[in-house]
Amino acid sequence: MSEEIVGAALKDVRDSAVIETKFGFDIDADTGEQLGGTNSRPDHIRRAVEAMLRRLGTDRIDILLQHRVDPQVPIEKVAGVIGELMSEGKVLNWGLSEPGLGTIRRAHAEQPLSVIQNEYSMLWRGAEAEVLPLCQELGIGFVCWSPLGMGFFSGKIDAASRFPQGDFRAVVPRFAPENLGPNMALFGVVTDWAARKSATPAQIALAWLLAQAPMIVPIPGTTNPDHLDENIRTAEVTFTEEELTQLNAEVAAIRIQGARLPEGVLAGTGVEAPRPG
């Protein structure tokens, strides 16, 4: 459904847009039924891509991501079918979402990766330890999902916020009542910098990400046109070297409490694909 909407919206400006979409979960390519678990078998990938192209009304996918690593399929087989699709012009670039470090190296050796997509924000800086340095080493771009911390930097969350059933944040440990209060100290830092820069807290959070490395691209999600315009205007917010050093120090001084994702979801991140044979 979402790909059909995107395809219709971009129909007249397709050549001016970059379309990123994903495969990896076991979803019926024709009906959209979620069958559960992952599925990166080469035949499934090819069917999924053909269905994506049909729904998007386009002849190519600019960036195709594996989301997530399939623990049953060697990444070399995945890279092989992606290479075939690239040779056919149906896929222009590819990447992985939340993969293991070894899987990144093996995939890149088989079919060079353009991007890794992992969670990264002021609220979750785990990527800085190993994934970001590896991307810099290999010349791979880095896309940050949840760059606004699932709305943490929107200004609509405070220590008393509680999330209803069905809201994913209701099961995310860092948003649990006992953790949310202490974590709001980070929002205090961002609010101070927003006032200093005549910006919004969301713009500070996004500008901070853009300042960390030139190959970083945040992908904030929104359904509000005003928020979209606000996010775009983040490009106007910059930091001097001294300001960035100070901001980094203030962010690092706050210890975020609670895991970034529920245990069951975390189990699907950092997965290493099996080796061939």
Beta strands, then each sheet from edge to edge (+ up, - down):
strand 1: 20-23
strand 2: 25-27
strand 3: 34-38
strand 4: 61-66
strand 5: 91-97
strand 6: 115-119
strand 7: 141-145
strand 8: 216-218
sheet 1: 1+ 4+ 5+ 6+ 7+ 8+
sheet 2: 2+ 3-
end
